[in-house]
């Protein structure tokens, strides 16, 4: 990260090492590509603001401190100085090192989830993946966002991307349980919820995929699809179709979920049919 113009810095840097630069002016970033293929990303320190909840951000130049302040959680605000005079000095404006030690997920400001509701999914993924806990204020902000159903402002593409990332975790079940506990699942689609049957099928999905991994086959199933099939099991065609519309799924991927109404065996049949 560079205070000033990161693209100019990247070009000056590249000249010293006979490297080339691929610049992205819209985001004021650049990639320095060395002759051996090694790459270094260069970002201009910038500030982002949101014109309305869940909007894509508007970018302007700023300082390193303001750049770090726009991050999602304090544990992601740590930086290390690379200039010769202070090389290796840890920069921690917002208590990220303390929160790492305490294994705490904490946002930087009260409008964090309003600005970007996808941060809620990331908070849950990090919490479950690393065994962290939500800070009290952060948890309260999530509960407020749920009451406001701030997720309705998210585009289908962004919502699908976060759902895919969650379902691609080695074991997404704890994260799904957290979504259920916080009342988020039911907001994502009609009829979504962790009934006893769905929990049983998610467990079976985990076992089947673990078994498949042991085969060391080069072909890998799309895990998120298999888990989503298990999650949708028992729902009527109309409700599944409505969820597909919400997520913006089209073409062959949409067909996977809408071939027929879900039955107790459908996820396993769909998965088995896809086995090489």
C-alpha positions as CSV (number, residue, x, y, z in Angstrom):
1,X,0.0,0.0,0.0
2,X,1.3,3.4,-1.0
3,X,0.3,6.9,0.2
4,X,0.1,8.9,-2.9
5,X,-0.2,7.5,-6.5
6,X,0.3,3.7,-6.3
7,X,0.5,3.4,-10.1
8,X,3.3,5.9,-10.4
9,X,5.2,4.1,-7.6
10,X,4.7,0.8,-9.3
11,X,6.1,2.1,-12.6
12,X,9.2,3.6,-10.8
13,X,9.6,0.3,-8.9
14,X,9.3,-1.8,-12.1
15,X,12.0,0.3,-13.9
16,X,14.5,-0.6,-11.2
17,X,14.0,-4.3,-11.8
18,X,13.2,-4.5,-15.5
19,X,9.7,-5.5,-14.7
20,X,6.4,-4.6,-16.3
21,X,3.3,-3.1,-14.9
22,X,-0.4,-3.9,-15.3
23,X,-2.4,-0.9,-14.0
24,X,-6.1,-0.6,-13.0
25,X,-6.8,3.1,-13.0
26,X,-10.4,2.7,-11.8
27,X,-9.2,1.2,-8.5
28,X,-5.8,3.0,-8.5
29,X,-4.0,-0.3,-8.2
30,X,-1.2,-2.0,-10.2
31,X,0.5,-5.3,-10.5
32,X,4.3,-5.4,-10.9
33,X,5.3,-8.5,-12.9
34,X,8.9,-9.5,-12.7
35,X,10.8,-11.3,-15.5
36,X,10.5,-14.6,-13.6
37,X,6.8,-14.3,-13.3
38,X,6.8,-13.2,-9.6
39,X,4.1,-10.5,-8.9
40,X,3.7,-7.7,-6.4
41,X,0.3,-6.0,-6.0
42,X,0.5,-2.2,-5.4
43,X,-2.5,-0.4,-4.0
44,X,-3.0,3.3,-3.5
45,X,-4.1,4.2,0.1
46,X,-7.7,5.1,-0.4
47,X,-10.9,5.9,1.4
48,X,-14.3,4.4,0.4
49,X,-17.7,5.7,1.1
50,X,-21.2,4.2,0.4
51,X,-23.9,6.4,-1.1
52,X,-26.6,4.1,0.2
53,X,-26.7,0.8,2.1
54,X,-25.2,-2.2,0.3
55,X,-24.0,0.0,-2.6
56,X,-20.7,-0.5,-4.3
57,X,-18.2,2.0,-2.8
58,X,-17.0,5.3,-4.2
59,X,-13.2,5.6,-3.9
60,X,-11.0,8.6,-3.1
61,X,-7.3,9.0,-2.0
62,X,-6.5,8.9,1.6
63,X,-3.9,8.0,4.2
64,X,-2.8,4.5,5.3
65,X,-4.8,4.9,8.6
66,X,-8.1,5.7,6.7
67,X,-7.4,2.9,4.2
68,X,-7.1,0.4,7.1
69,X,-10.2,1.9,8.7
70,X,-12.4,0.8,5.8
71,X,-11.5,-2.9,6.4
72,X,-14.1,-5.3,7.6
73,X,-12.7,-6.4,11.0
74,X,-10.0,-5.2,13.3
75,X,-8.0,-8.4,12.8
76,X,-7.7,-7.4,9.1
77,X,-6.3,-3.9,9.8
78,X,-2.7,-4.9,10.7
79,X,0.1,-3.6,8.4
80,X,3.9,-3.7,8.3
81,X,6.0,-0.9,7.2
82,X,8.3,-1.6,4.2
83,X,10.3,1.6,4.0
84,X,14.0,1.3,4.9
85,X,13.8,3.7,7.9
86,X,11.1,1.8,9.7
87,X,11.2,-1.6,8.0
88,X,9.3,-4.3,9.8
89,X,7.4,-2.0,12.1
90,X,3.9,-3.3,12.9
91,X,1.1,-0.7,12.3
92,X,-1.9,-1.4,14.5
93,X,-4.2,1.6,14.8
94,X,-7.4,-0.3,15.8
95,X,-6.4,-3.0,18.3
96,X,-6.2,-5.8,15.7
97,X,-3.3,-7.5,17.5
98,X,-5.2,-7.6,20.8
99,X,-8.3,-9.0,19.0
100,X,-6.2,-11.7,17.4
101,X,-4.9,-12.7,20.8
102,X,-8.4,-12.7,22.3
103,X,-9.8,-14.5,19.2
104,X,-12.4,-11.9,18.7
105,X,-14.3,-10.7,15.5
106,X,-14.9,-7.0,15.9
107,X,-16.1,-4.4,13.3
108,X,-14.5,-0.9,13.2
109,X,-17.7,1.2,13.1
110,X,-21.4,0.9,13.7
111,X,-22.4,1.2,10.1
112,X,-20.1,-1.5,8.9
113,X,-22.8,-4.1,8.1
114,X,-25.1,-1.5,6.7
115,X,-22.4,-0.4,4.3
116,X,-21.6,-4.0,3.3
117,X,-24.0,-6.8,4.5
118,X,-21.6,-9.4,3.0
119,X,-19.4,-8.7,6.0
120,X,-21.9,-10.6,8.1
121,X,-21.2,-13.8,6.2
122,X,-17.5,-13.3,6.4
123,X,-17.8,-12.7,10.2
124,X,-19.6,-16.0,10.6
125,X,-17.1,-17.9,8.3
126,X,-14.1,-16.5,10.3
127,X,-15.8,-17.1,13.6
128,X,-16.5,-20.8,12.8
129,X,-13.3,-21.5,10.8
130,X,-10.9,-20.2,13.4
131,X,-12.9,-20.8,16.6
132,X,-13.2,-17.0,17.3
133,X,-16.2,-15.3,18.9
134,X,-18.1,-12.2,17.9
135,X,-17.6,-9.1,20.0
136,X,-20.7,-8.1,21.9
137,X,-21.2,-4.9,20.0
138,X,-20.5,-6.6,16.7
139,X,-23.1,-9.3,17.5
140,X,-25.6,-6.7,18.4
141,X,-25.0,-4.9,15.0
142,X,-25.6,-8.2,13.2
143,X,-28.9,-8.7,15.1
144,X,-30.0,-5.1,14.1
145,X,-29.1,-5.8,10.5
146,X,-31.2,-9.0,10.6
147,X,-34.2,-7.0,12.0
148,X,-33.8,-4.5,9.2
149,X,-33.3,-7.4,6.6
150,X,-30.4,-5.5,5.1
151,X,-29.7,-8.5,3.0
152,X,-32.6,-7.6,0.7
153,X,-30.4,-4.8,-0.7
154,X,-27.7,-7.3,-1.8
155,X,-27.6,-8.3,-5.5
156,X,-28.1,-11.9,-6.3
157,X,-24.5,-12.2,-7.5
158,X,-23.0,-10.9,-4.2
159,X,-25.3,-13.1,-2.1
160,X,-24.6,-16.2,-4.2
161,X,-20.8,-15.6,-3.9
162,X,-21.0,-15.4,-0.1
163,X,-23.2,-18.5,0.0
164,X,-20.8,-20.4,-2.2
165,X,-17.8,-19.4,-0.1
166,X,-19.6,-20.6,3.1
167,X,-20.6,-23.9,1.5
168,X,-17.1,-24.5,0.2
169,X,-15.7,-24.5,3.7
170,X,-14.2,-27.9,4.7
171,X,-17.2,-28.2,7.0
172,X,-19.9,-25.6,6.5
173,X,-22.3,-27.0,9.0
174,X,-21.3,-24.9,12.0
175,X,-21.6,-21.7,9.8
176,X,-25.1,-22.8,8.7
177,X,-26.0,-23.4,12.3
178,X,-24.9,-19.8,13.1
179,X,-27.0,-18.5,10.2
180,X,-30.0,-20.3,11.6
181,X,-29.3,-19.1,15.2
182,X,-29.1,-15.5,14.0
183,X,-32.3,-15.8,11.9
184,X,-30.5,-15.2,8.6
185,X,-31.3,-18.4,6.7
186,X,-35.0,-17.7,6.6
187,X,-34.3,-14.2,5.1
188,X,-32.3,-15.7,2.2
189,X,-35.1,-17.7,0.8
190,X,-38.6,-18.9,1.6
191,X,-38.7,-22.2,3.5
192,X,-34.9,-22.2,4.3
193,X,-34.2,-23.6,7.7
194,X,-32.3,-26.3,9.6
195,X,-35.0,-28.8,10.4
196,X,-34.0,-32.2,11.9
197,X,-34.3,-33.7,8.4
198,X,-32.1,-31.1,6.8
199,X,-29.5,-31.4,9.6
200,X,-29.4,-35.1,9.1
201,X,-28.9,-34.7,5.3
202,X,-26.2,-32.1,5.8
203,X,-24.4,-34.7,8.0
204,X,-24.8,-37.3,5.3
205,X,-23.5,-34.8,2.7
206,X,-20.4,-34.2,4.9
207,X,-19.8,-38.0,5.2
208,X,-20.3,-38.6,1.5
209,X,-17.9,-35.8,0.5
210,X,-15.3,-36.9,3.0
211,X,-15.5,-40.4,1.5
212,X,-15.1,-39.0,-2.0
213,X,-12.1,-37.0,-0.9
214,X,-10.4,-40.3,0.2
215,X,-10.6,-41.6,-3.3
216,X,-8.1,-39.0,-4.4
217,X,-9.9,-38.6,-7.8
218,X,-8.7,-35.8,-10.0
219,X,-12.3,-34.7,-10.7
220,X,-13.7,-32.7,-7.8
221,X,-17.4,-32.0,-7.2
222,X,-18.7,-28.5,-6.7
223,X,-19.2,-28.9,-2.9
224,X,-21.4,-25.9,-2.6
225,X,-23.9,-27.4,-5.0
226,X,-24.1,-30.6,-3.1
227,X,-24.6,-28.8,0.2
228,X,-27.2,-26.5,-1.2
229,X,-29.1,-29.5,-2.6
230,X,-29.2,-30.9,0.9
231,X,-30.2,-27.5,2.3
232,X,-33.1,-27.3,-0.1
233,X,-34.3,-30.8,0.4
234,X,-38.1,-31.1,0.9
235,X,-38.9,-27.7,-0.6
236,X,-41.5,-27.3,-3.3
237,X,-40.5,-26.4,-6.8
238,X,-42.0,-22.9,-6.5
239,X,-39.9,-22.0,-3.5
240,X,-36.7,-23.4,-5.0
241,X,-37.4,-21.5,-8.2
242,X,-37.9,-18.3,-6.2
243,X,-34.5,-18.8,-4.5
244,X,-32.8,-19.4,-7.8
245,X,-34.3,-16.1,-9.1
246,X,-33.0,-14.4,-5.9
247,X,-29.5,-15.8,-6.4
248,X,-29.5,-15.1,-10.1
249,X,-28.7,-18.7,-11.0
250,X,-29.3,-19.5,-14.7
251,X,-28.6,-22.2,-17.2
252,X,-27.3,-25.6,-16.3
253,X,-26.6,-24.8,-12.7
254,X,-30.2,-23.6,-12.2
255,X,-31.4,-26.9,-13.9
256,X,-29.6,-28.9,-11.2
257,X,-31.9,-27.6,-8.6
258,X,-35.1,-27.5,-10.7
259,X,-35.0,-30.9,-12.5
260,X,-37.7,-32.1,-10.1
261,X,-39.0,-31.3,-6.6
262,X,-36.7,-32.4,-3.9
263,X,-37.2,-35.8,-2.3
264,X,-35.3,-37.5,0.5
265,X,-33.0,-39.1,-2.0
266,X,-32.5,-36.4,-4.5
267,X,-29.2,-34.8,-3.3
268,X,-27.5,-38.2,-3.2
269,X,-28.8,-39.1,-6.6
270,X,-27.7,-35.8,-8.1
271,X,-24.3,-36.2,-6.5
272,X,-23.9,-39.8,-7.5
273,X,-25.0,-39.0,-11.1
274,X,-22.2,-36.4,-11.2
275,X,-19.5,-38.9,-10.1
276,X,-16.9,-39.7,-12.8
